[in-house]
Every structure is written in C-alpha cells, then in structure tokens.
Amino acid sequence: MKRNLNFTSKALIAFLTFTSLLGACKKQDLVVPGISKDKAKTEAIPPFLFDWESATYMPSLPANVVPMPWQGAVGGIDAGIVGDYKKADGWELVYNSFDNVTSPTINKPGGLYFALYNKYRGLLRFYLYIPPGTATATSQIVHGLSLFGSGNSQMLNFESGSVVSAGTNTPGFAKTNNQQINLLGNWVGMDYEIAYDPNTEKTTYPAFGLQWNTKTLNITNLSLNGSQTGAIEGQITTPSNGDVLSILNNVTQAGLTFASASAVNKLAGTASTEGKTFLNGVGTAISNLLSGKIVGFFSGLAGGSSSNSQQVHLKMDTKISLQGTATNSIGISNPFLVLPGQSNSQTASGPNPNYNETMGVFNLLDSPEVVAQYYHRNSTYHYEHPARFKFSFRPENLPMDKLVFNPALLKIADIENKHEELLIINPLVEGGADFTPSFHIDGGTHELAGNDNVYVNPDNVPGRDREAIFYRNFSNHKKEAEPGQWQTAVRISFDIVPKDGSPKVKMVKTFNLKKTFVRMTDINF
C-alpha cells in the first residue's frame, strides 16, 4: 500500500518554485554571459588553486575573513558530510571563484563558491558562501544543475529518481536543503551525483556545458497535510521541468536524499504516523546499506570516507503534499561551467575545471532487456487470457555486463563483487467482491523500499484459477493488472576498491527494464 509523507516545513516548498525558474529557460535560448553567439573569446578562466584540505580560511583580500566550511560558526554544512573532504578519500578541486585579490564581503558575479569532485563516488559537491546581508534570515536555498547548448548528455540521469530510465537525457533538476541563511554569512553544501557519459570528451564549450543555479526564497504562506513540523533533513530533488502552479496544492513525487541515519531519526521524531512508518523504513535501509545488505532501497552509496565509517548517500522517492505560495526570490549564483573532460576544457572562455577527467563512475547507456515469456490459457469465454509470465535475463545479455565504467576510474580503482537482481515493483493484483486476484508471484523475496512493494528475483508469475467468477465480469478487468504491464527493474551493486588503499565504496543503482515478449506454448489447466 502506498503511503504519503507530509511535511509542514518552510524548506519543502522552495524546490518547487526553482523548478519553474529552471524549466522556463529553453536550452537553445541560453546565451553564455561574455560569449558572443558568433565567436567565443579565447581567454580561459582557470580556478584559483589553494590547498583546501589544510587551509583555515578561503583565499581573499583582506585575508582570513571567510573560514572554511568545516571551520567554526560560519559553517553550517550538513553534519553527515561536513568532515568528508579529504584528498586521500578521492576529493579533487574542480572549480573555485575565490581568489586573493577579491573581497568576500560582497557577492561577485556568478557567486562565491568552490566545488570538489569525488572520483570514487561520482559526487560533485559545491560549497556556496553567502556574504552577510545577502538575504533575510528566513530565506531558504534552492539549487540545481541544468544542461545548456546543442548537445545531449546522460550525465544528470542519476538525479532523475531512485529508479533510473537508462538511455534518456535528463536536462536538469532542482533541489532544496534544510539549511536557512544566516544574516552574518554562512556556507551551504550541495551534492550532485554525476553519471558517466563517454560523449563528454567529444563536446566543446560553449556549444555545450553545465549551469549551476542557486536562489533564495522567502515563504509567505504554507500549509501541509499531516502533523510534521520543523525543517526537512537531507535534500529534496525534483526534475526541473514543469510549471510551479501545476505542482503547488497537489501531491507531487519528489526524491529525498539522506547523508546519515541521524538525519532520518531527527525527521521521524516529528513526523505524522504515516510519515514515521516511511522514515523508519529509510532508517532500516541505511543500516542495511552500511552493513552491505542490499534490501529496502533502490539507490545508494556507502563508505569511501576515512573520517566517517557511517558515510552514506541514500535516495528514496515519496509523495509530498504541498500548499502555499512563495515570493521574493533572489539569485545567488548562476555560473555557466566548462565540463571536465571536454575537448577544450583548459582553453575555453569560462570557469575552467582544475580536475580534467570526465566525471561519473559508470552508466548504463541503453535500457537493459528482460525477457517476458508468457503462456496463454485455453478458454471457453471467447478470449485468450495470459495465464503465466516468466521474467528472465538472457545469459548473453546480462544488464551488469552492459555497464560502462569511466576509464579514468579504472586506472585508480578495481570493480569487485558485481551483482544484479530482477525486481518487480508495485505489481497490481486485481481483487474484489465478485472476482478473485488474477496473478500471484512465486519464488524470490519480498521487501518494502520506501513506499514501494518490491518482489526480488521471482521464479514466475502464475495465474490463479479464474474459471468461474472472474471472466463473467469483463468490466472489472484492468489492463495494468496484467504482468506484462508491471514495472520491472534491475538492481545492480558493486564495490569500488581504490588501488592506493583508500576506503572502498559500495554503489547501488536500479534501472528500469524494457520487456521483450515471447509467446510460449498454450497451456490447459
């Protein structure tokens, strides 16, 4: 049974408004600031390099004004990630708009920020500094990435939801954090999971690139179903297509990302009964992930940090009901970024990356196949009725053999313990006063992944005896109850083991399957 998770937090509504702000800009209409449509400038903008790991303050003039995000009261970064920034754990400096000749007391064009990338986890993390007096103390931050230019890329697909549709191109997404703005100035940390796209190296800037957007919103009116109060823990993600007016005052699907079990427990303490049930399941999923047990979730990362043995990055989709209005949006940063790995990444006009390998750990570039063998039952009711389905992978076409790993990663890490599982998600089983359920599932195991009922590695889906009652009432038949209509997916997991002895990473990702139907010999029973 589906459950709705309802919150009454000002932070929740922010991501919805940013959705419309991102979606309102069509890719072909974007003009990169400072770059003519006819000819790109030749000046590159390299990042100002500094040792972020040992520094106490960010570079600036005057110096020693802005402490590092993990130093002192100006920090405020999510406790689950604040200590996770070490080079030995795979973090590399990618972008940096700070330097030793610019005052940090005012917000410069494009924003004050630096970004690290984790080459073992495929995480791109921006640290945004908000100078004192930039916005009111009640403002929330909404942020996201979007692609611009003439090319297509799958690099943002892993932020499209906890179950990924391989082979599609996600143009952008928006997120909101639980963090509010401090009038005295503060940092905000923002994580994005990047999918490996081998076509990146074939692109050039500014014909194709990435834009990072951050905005503030002051919430003037918000009422939610349920009893949840206080700030959301973790991050909320939604694709950046659609109009905010069509999302407000409706139930919308959003993704929750958590970096620690403590964040889940804190939120569960103020949740409604249904919300608490959902969050308790998330807490169990995090425990499973940390112990290496792949049960109760679709997407997650665990490990990789030498300073935190409980490091996780777990995504879970749910339905959130929001009502209200939002006003007073203020833009904080909106740089157009040259991508690591692009053919002109070190010479293009724009913020050039210091790290210059294509980002992402791996990807599935096309939707993997599952074979759906179906058997008909001979009937006297003038209608052929599918009576049994069997889902399976072809041995020569296993999804896990189709994984495309980043060559830059394979130079520094080994991939071990690859494993895949066939999933049937939320199968609809008919039932009612005048007919019996049409199908049941044999074999395998059952689990709850958030709000979703999941059957793992089933043997087959046989039909029940529907002889006397069911077929007398054709109006009750629901097409979506046929197993051929059910959502099938493959859950893939593996370990990333750095060759230099750094902590290993467990990665779990689930992809929707495309079905190939094969009719088998009719059966009588």
C-alpha positions as MATLAB code, in Angstrom:
seq = 'MKRNLNFTSKALIAFLTFTSLLGACKKQDLVVPGISKDKAKTEAIPPFLFDWESATYMPSLPANVVPMPWQGAVGGIDAGIVGDYKKADGWELVYNSFDNVTSPTINKPGGLYFALYNKYRGLLRFYLYIPPGTATATSQIVHGLSLFGSGNSQMLNFESGSVVSAGTNTPGFAKTNNQQINLLGNWVGMDYEIAYDPNTEKTTYPAFGLQWNTKTLNITNLSLNGSQTGAIEGQITTPSNGDVLSILNNVTQAGLTFASASAVNKLAGTASTEGKTFLNGVGTAISNLLSGKIVGFFSGLAGGSSSNSQQVHLKMDTKISLQGTATNSIGISNPFLVLPGQSNSQTASGPNPNYNETMGVFNLLDSPEVVAQYYHRNSTYHYEHPARFKFSFRPENLPMDKLVFNPALLKIADIENKHEELLIINPLVEGGADFTPSFHIDGGTHELAGNDNVYVNPDNVPGRDREAIFYRNFSNHKKEAEPGQWQTAVRISFDIVPKDGSPKVKMVKTFNLKKTFVRMTDINF';
ca = [
       0.000    0.000    0.000;
       1.277    3.459   -0.881;
       1.786    5.924    1.897;
       2.041    9.707    1.640;
       4.732   11.514    3.587;
       3.562   15.008    4.521;
       5.674   17.786    5.983;
       4.904   21.257    7.343;
       8.300   22.864    6.814;
       9.120   26.099    5.072;
      12.090   24.419    3.446;
       9.973   21.988    1.473;
       8.284   24.374   -0.906;
      11.460   26.022   -2.144;
      12.428   23.394   -4.671;
       9.095   23.658   -6.442;
       9.472   27.309   -7.325;
      13.018   26.800   -8.573;
      11.636   24.058  -10.808;
       9.740   26.619  -12.822;
      12.676   29.010  -12.873;
      14.940   26.384  -14.403;
      12.304   24.915  -16.684;
      11.339   28.325  -18.041;
      14.688   28.679  -19.843;
      14.877   26.660  -23.033;
      18.333   25.344  -23.776;
      18.514   26.874  -27.220;
      17.714   30.351  -25.872;
      20.542   30.454  -23.338;
      23.417   32.830  -24.063;
      26.567   32.344  -22.027;
      27.498   35.677  -20.425;
      30.534   37.272  -22.070;
      30.467   34.945  -25.076;
      29.235   36.085  -28.448;
      26.970   33.825  -30.474;
      29.354   34.064  -33.414;
      32.765   33.623  -31.832;
      33.906   32.561  -28.387;
      36.518   34.594  -26.577;
      39.919   33.000  -26.256;
      40.585   33.873  -22.611;
      40.340   30.912  -20.249;
      39.368   31.449  -16.617;
      41.350   28.927  -14.554;
      40.343   28.350  -10.934;
      42.474   29.933   -8.210;
      44.312   26.962   -6.712;
      44.742   26.501   -2.970;
      45.107   23.633   -0.533;
      41.539   23.366    0.725;
      42.363   20.422    2.974;
      44.884   22.268    5.135;
      43.530   25.821    4.781;
      41.759   27.504    7.679;
      40.376   30.394    5.600;
      39.371   30.837    1.986;
      41.675   32.999   -0.167;
      40.512   36.645   -0.207;
      41.583   40.266    0.183;
      41.768   41.027    3.020;
      42.836   37.543    4.091;
      41.499   35.432    6.954;
      37.885   36.599    6.604;
      35.917   33.528    5.490;
      36.612   30.310    7.425;
      36.500   27.022    5.542;
      33.033   25.373    5.523;
      34.109   22.881    8.183;
      35.554   25.569   10.473;
      33.642   27.476   13.144;
      30.172   29.001   13.293;
      30.184   30.193    9.687;
      29.994   26.535    8.659;
      26.526   25.026    8.965;
      27.146   22.201    6.461;
      25.095   19.023    6.940;
      26.678   17.077    9.778;
      26.617   13.945    7.629;
      29.091   15.400    5.098;
      30.910   18.225    6.873;
      34.039   16.172    7.620;
      34.145   14.463    4.228;
      36.562   16.465    2.050;
      39.949   14.729    2.181;
      42.156   14.192   -0.874;
      43.006   10.661    0.285;
      39.306    9.790    0.024;
      39.165   10.837   -3.638;
      38.195   14.525   -3.467;
      39.627   16.836   -6.138;
      39.242   20.603   -6.584;
      37.207   21.319   -9.736;
      36.023   24.945   -9.583;
      36.827   27.938   -7.367;
      35.638   31.540   -7.695;
      37.573   32.777   -4.637;
      40.991   34.416   -5.107;
      43.469   36.541   -3.156;
      42.514   39.875   -4.763;
      38.731   39.928   -4.256;
      36.798   40.998   -1.175;
      34.464   38.289    0.190;
      32.117   40.816    1.789;
      30.018   41.214   -1.362;
      28.686   38.602   -3.739;
      30.674   38.650   -7.012;
      29.082   37.910  -10.419;
      28.484   34.188  -10.644;
      28.692   33.774   -6.864;
      31.339   32.907   -4.277;
      31.914   29.168   -4.283;
      34.270   26.298   -4.768;
      33.497   22.748   -5.860;
      35.056   19.371   -5.118;
      34.543   16.152   -7.057;
      34.904   12.653   -5.621;
      36.384   10.399   -8.284;
      35.474    7.184   -6.405;
      31.832    8.108   -5.757;
      30.920   10.316   -8.718;
      29.736   13.113   -6.419;
      30.108   16.778   -7.368;
      29.854   18.970   -4.264;
      29.512   22.741   -4.377;
      30.241   24.880   -1.327;
      28.383   28.183   -1.715;
      29.315   31.126    0.501;
      26.556   33.667    1.158;
      28.036   37.009    2.311;
      26.461   38.854    5.260;
      23.305   40.765    4.422;
      22.687   38.973    1.121;
      19.164   37.894    2.092;
      16.851   37.723    5.062;
      17.402   35.205    7.828;
      14.262   33.275    6.827;
      15.406   32.565    3.269;
      15.807   29.011    2.027;
      18.225   27.918   -0.689;
      17.062   26.121   -3.826;
      19.665   24.922   -6.286;
      20.251   22.662   -9.226;
      22.165   21.759  -12.356;
      20.956   22.081  -15.940;
      22.486   21.364  -19.334;
      22.707   24.061  -21.985;
      23.702   24.182  -25.637;
      23.159   21.973  -28.644;
      24.323   18.631  -27.257;
      22.628   15.936  -25.207;
      24.051   14.114  -22.238;
      23.090   11.439  -19.738;
      25.317   12.897  -17.031;
      22.373   14.137  -14.904;
      20.315   10.931  -15.150;
      21.262    9.679  -11.687;
      19.406   12.669  -10.195;
      16.168   11.822  -12.047;
      14.887    9.482   -9.322;
      15.816    6.426   -7.299;
      14.958    4.200  -10.308;
      16.727    5.406  -13.464;
      15.483    5.126  -17.032;
      18.707    4.358  -18.893;
      19.242    5.883  -22.313;
      17.258    9.040  -21.552;
      18.656   12.549  -21.154;
      17.710   14.431  -18.002;
      18.045   18.155  -18.854;
      18.121   19.382  -15.276;
      16.830   19.105  -11.737;
      16.225   21.272   -8.684;
      16.938   20.606   -5.008;
      16.359   22.200   -1.659;
      18.299   21.751    1.574;
      17.116   22.034    5.138;
      19.526   24.921    5.695;
      18.460   28.526    6.187;
      20.548   31.638    5.580;
      22.428   33.325    8.428;
      22.421   37.130    8.299;
      26.080   37.051    9.379;
      27.011   34.947    6.362;
      27.250   31.194    6.003;
      28.108   28.208    3.804;
      25.678   25.856    2.102;
      26.807   22.428    0.835;
      25.165   20.885   -2.234;
      25.754   17.341   -3.533;
      25.028   16.094   -7.050;
      25.536   12.540   -8.320;
      27.002   12.514  -11.833;
      26.527    9.646  -14.301;
      29.417    8.828  -16.611;
      28.805    9.891  -20.218;
      31.615    8.952  -22.634;
      30.363   11.529  -25.152;
      31.502   14.381  -22.904;
      35.001   14.338  -24.378;
      33.518   14.884  -27.847;
      31.818   18.147  -26.836;
      33.173   21.695  -26.745;
      32.303   24.754  -24.689;
      30.291   26.975  -25.153;
      28.395   24.809  -27.639;
      27.591   22.572  -24.670;
      28.027   22.947  -20.931;
      26.580   22.941  -17.451;
      24.861   25.686  -15.496;
      24.670   25.738  -11.710;
      21.824   27.792  -10.271;
      21.119   28.836   -6.689;
      18.333   31.101   -5.475;
      16.712   32.142   -2.211;
      13.007   32.101   -1.482;
      11.040   33.643    1.353;
       7.970   31.593    2.172;
       4.901   33.684    2.941;
       2.208   31.036    3.236;
       2.475   27.284    3.662;
       0.056   24.657    4.910;
       0.589   20.927    4.612;
      -1.385   17.830    5.403;
      -0.193   15.845    8.404;
       1.484   16.926   11.610;
       5.111   17.293   10.548;
       6.783   20.481   11.804;
      10.327   21.832   11.651;
      12.946   21.705    8.898;
      13.394   18.857    6.481;
      16.562   16.845    6.951;
      18.540   15.835    3.872;
      17.750   17.140    0.380;
      14.625   17.083   -1.803;
      15.024   16.616   -5.567;
      12.619   17.003   -8.473;
      13.182   17.151  -12.255;
      13.290   20.774  -13.392;
      10.518   20.555  -15.957;
       7.010   21.860  -15.365;
       5.163   24.863  -14.062;
       5.150   25.579  -10.337;
       1.448   26.408  -10.462;
       0.694   22.871  -11.607;
       2.657   21.389   -8.715;
       1.529   23.539   -5.800;
      -1.605   22.395   -3.968;
      -1.195   18.911   -5.414;
       0.556   15.743   -4.396;
       3.925   15.603   -6.124;
       6.619   12.945   -6.391;
       9.987   14.002   -5.009;
      13.233   12.337   -4.025;
      14.695   12.520   -0.531;
      18.463   12.111   -0.136;
      19.999   11.426    3.253;
      23.652   11.524    4.317;
      23.192    9.891    7.721;
      20.811    7.834    9.826;
      20.692   10.604   12.439;
      19.031   12.936    9.902;
      16.308   10.344    9.311;
      15.772    9.789   13.031;
      15.514   13.531   13.652;
      12.855   13.923   10.998;
      10.955   10.835   12.144;
      10.689   12.333   15.630;
       8.250   14.985   14.381;
       6.571   13.117   11.531;
       2.966   12.027   11.284;
       2.158    8.341   11.792;
       2.364    7.500    8.091;
       5.460    9.614    7.670;
       7.092    7.900   10.629;
       6.459    4.480    9.071;
       8.113    5.601    5.852;
      11.098    7.144    7.630;
      11.601    4.110    9.859;
      11.915    2.131    6.642;
      14.505    4.613    5.362;
      16.466    4.231    8.583;
      16.444    0.457    8.169;
      17.589    0.843    4.553;
      20.565    2.960    5.662;
      21.531    0.327    8.236;
      21.275   -2.343    5.548;
      23.419   -0.334    3.133;
      26.125    0.271    5.728;
      26.260   -3.443    6.539;
      26.423   -4.417    2.853;
      22.869   -5.776    2.784;
      21.058   -4.607   -0.377;
      17.478   -4.601    0.906;
      14.860   -1.868    1.205;
      16.196    0.722   -1.257;
      16.957    1.299   -4.946;
      19.866    3.744   -4.974;
      22.691    4.427   -2.581;
      26.379    4.896   -1.833;
      28.174    3.770    1.309;
      31.728    4.137    2.527;
      34.626    5.990    0.972;
      35.371    8.271    3.925;
      38.363    7.780    6.224;
      36.829   10.112    8.809;
      33.312    8.622    8.939;
      32.660    4.883    8.762;
      28.917    5.630    8.541;
      29.169    7.731    5.353;
      26.098    7.191    3.144;
      24.255    8.831    0.263;
      20.828    7.192    0.051;
      17.946    8.256   -2.202;
      14.296    7.421   -1.641;
      11.269    8.669   -3.592;
       7.997    9.544   -1.916;
       4.864   11.662   -2.379;
       4.758   15.027   -0.652;
       1.697   17.236   -0.485;
       2.371   20.976   -0.523;
       0.091   24.003   -0.470;
       1.112   27.637   -0.400;
       2.782   30.491   -2.239;
       6.381   31.689   -2.491;
       7.761   35.176   -3.183;
      10.930   37.296   -3.073;
      13.353   35.047   -4.907;
      16.948   36.320   -5.003;
      19.591   34.848   -7.304;
      22.858   33.943   -5.558;
      24.879   32.175   -8.263;
      24.329   31.099  -11.875;
      27.693   30.335  -13.495;
      27.978   28.580  -16.847;
      30.653   25.937  -16.346;
      33.141   24.222  -18.636;
      32.928   20.480  -18.040;
      35.902   18.358  -17.008;
      36.909   16.176  -19.932;
      35.602   18.443  -22.695;
      37.981   18.717  -25.628;
      38.653   22.427  -24.974;
      38.188   22.397  -21.201;
      41.512   24.129  -20.480;
      41.251   26.805  -23.171;
      37.541   27.684  -23.330;
      36.278   31.057  -22.181;
      34.532   30.381  -18.886;
      35.244   28.792  -15.496;
      37.738   26.087  -16.455;
      37.919   22.963  -14.289;
      41.085   22.156  -12.382;
      40.228   18.443  -12.425;
      40.045   17.456  -16.072;
      38.820   13.862  -16.289;
      35.238   13.160  -17.372;
      33.104   12.861  -14.250;
      30.978    9.887  -13.191;
      31.698    6.332  -12.046;
      29.636    4.350  -14.562;
      26.434    4.268  -16.562;
      24.035    2.079  -18.488;
      23.725    3.880  -21.807;
      20.657    1.957  -23.018;
      17.697    0.451  -21.208;
      18.559   -3.172  -20.350;
      16.360   -6.020  -21.561;
      14.245   -8.507  -19.660;
      12.580  -11.407  -21.488;
       8.880  -11.801  -20.645;
       7.771  -15.315  -21.554;
       4.006  -15.574  -21.424;
       1.669  -18.534  -21.691;
      -1.984  -18.368  -22.720;
      -4.727  -20.395  -21.182;
      -7.288  -22.019  -23.449;
     -10.703  -20.676  -22.519;
     -14.335  -21.153  -23.491;
     -15.063  -17.478  -22.902;
     -14.052  -16.347  -26.431;
     -10.966  -14.552  -25.160;
      -7.361  -15.593  -24.792;
      -6.178  -14.996  -21.253;
      -2.480  -14.754  -20.370;
      -2.187  -17.283  -17.576;
       1.502  -17.187  -16.682;
       4.502  -14.893  -17.109;
       8.151  -15.634  -16.513;
      10.690  -12.824  -16.460;
      14.358  -13.577  -17.016;
      17.624  -12.177  -18.377;
      19.334  -13.703  -21.376;
      22.687  -15.150  -20.218;
      24.429  -13.499  -23.167;
      22.775  -10.128  -22.438;
      23.015   -9.597  -18.687;
      22.494   -5.972  -17.619;
      25.581   -5.987  -15.395;
      27.684   -6.925  -18.434;
      26.432   -3.759  -20.156;
      27.830   -1.403  -17.536;
      30.140    1.265  -18.947;
      32.771    2.304  -16.397;
      34.772    5.503  -16.552;
      38.294    4.672  -17.846;
      39.702    7.349  -15.513;
      38.244    5.432  -12.560;
      39.543    2.062  -13.754;
      43.090    3.453  -13.718;
      42.889    4.075   -9.971;
      40.325    1.545   -8.695;
      39.115   -2.011   -9.188;
      35.460   -3.022   -9.558;
      34.576   -6.028   -7.427;
      31.517   -8.018   -6.300;
      29.211   -7.093   -9.171;
      25.699   -8.358   -8.529;
      22.287   -7.895  -10.150;
      18.718   -8.618   -9.079;
      15.479   -8.679  -11.065;
      12.779   -6.553   -9.418;
       9.012   -6.354   -9.909;
       7.843   -3.050   -8.425;
       4.294   -2.469   -7.172;
       2.551   -5.207   -9.165;
      -1.186   -4.583   -9.321;
      -3.179   -7.640   -8.273;
      -6.876   -7.420   -9.039;
      -9.449   -8.331   -6.470;
     -12.981   -7.511   -5.480;
     -16.313   -8.804   -4.279;
     -17.120  -10.730   -7.442;
     -13.748  -11.949   -8.670;
     -10.516  -13.327   -7.242;
      -6.985  -11.965   -7.695;
      -5.688  -12.702  -11.165;
      -1.973  -13.281  -10.527;
       0.399  -14.070   -7.715;
       4.193  -14.230   -7.638;
       6.137  -17.401   -6.965;
       9.645  -17.611   -5.571;
      12.126  -14.911   -4.610;
      11.718  -12.498   -1.718;
       9.544   -9.501   -0.905;
      10.675   -6.190    0.546;
       9.483   -2.634    1.074;
      11.595    0.125   -0.472;
      10.101    3.290    0.978;
       6.505    3.267   -0.277;
       7.133    0.591   -2.894;
       6.320   -3.112   -2.764;
       9.192   -4.969   -4.392;
       9.492   -8.625   -5.394;
      13.106   -9.698   -5.846;
      14.208  -12.493   -8.217;
      10.785  -14.175   -8.606;
      10.619  -17.562  -10.337;
       7.457  -16.821  -12.299;
       4.056  -15.174  -12.163;
       1.362  -17.860  -12.474;
      -2.320  -17.072  -12.930;
      -4.847  -18.128  -10.361;
      -7.855  -20.308  -11.155;
     -10.128  -17.641  -12.633;
     -12.576  -20.066  -14.246;
     -15.998  -19.476  -12.788;
     -16.179  -15.961  -11.405;
     -13.579  -13.667  -12.869;
     -14.366  -13.951  -16.570;
     -18.068  -13.446  -16.163;
     -17.474   -9.775  -15.419;
     -15.232   -8.322  -18.110;
     -15.833   -4.747  -16.951;
     -13.685   -5.406  -13.879;
     -10.632   -6.373  -15.863;
      -7.774   -3.881  -15.565;
      -5.114   -3.892  -18.227;
      -2.474   -2.694  -15.781;
      -3.076   -5.842  -13.713;
      -1.513   -7.977  -16.443;
       2.128   -8.751  -15.569;
       3.163   -7.503  -18.993;
       2.251   -4.000  -17.766;
       4.120   -4.212  -14.470;
       7.222   -2.181  -13.740;
      10.318   -4.350  -13.914;
      13.799   -3.191  -12.999;
      17.296   -4.440  -12.346;
      19.149   -3.505   -9.172;
      22.908   -3.523   -9.691;
      25.521   -3.290   -6.956;
      29.304   -3.415   -6.862;
      32.314   -2.317   -4.822;
      34.791    0.356   -5.912;
      38.154   -0.549   -4.385;
      40.837    2.162   -4.736;
      44.251    0.792   -5.694;
      46.021    3.098   -3.225;
      44.271    1.585   -0.206;
      41.675    4.329    0.292;
      38.335    3.201    1.803;
      36.174    1.212   -0.614;
      32.759    2.386   -1.793;
      29.596    0.303   -2.178;
      27.422    1.594   -5.047;
      23.829    0.529   -5.709;
      21.755    1.687   -8.664;
      18.421    0.492  -10.102;
      17.371    0.796  -13.754;
      14.024    0.274  -15.449;
      13.897   -2.642  -17.891;
      12.454   -2.844  -21.375;
      10.466   -6.031  -21.972;
      10.892   -8.384  -24.904;
       7.727  -10.518  -25.097;
       7.993  -14.152  -26.144;
       4.812  -16.207  -26.509;
       5.157  -19.764  -25.307;
       3.038  -22.894  -25.927;
      -0.580  -22.581  -24.766;
      -1.449  -24.447  -21.610;
      -4.577  -26.095  -20.247;
      -5.347  -26.169  -16.550;
];
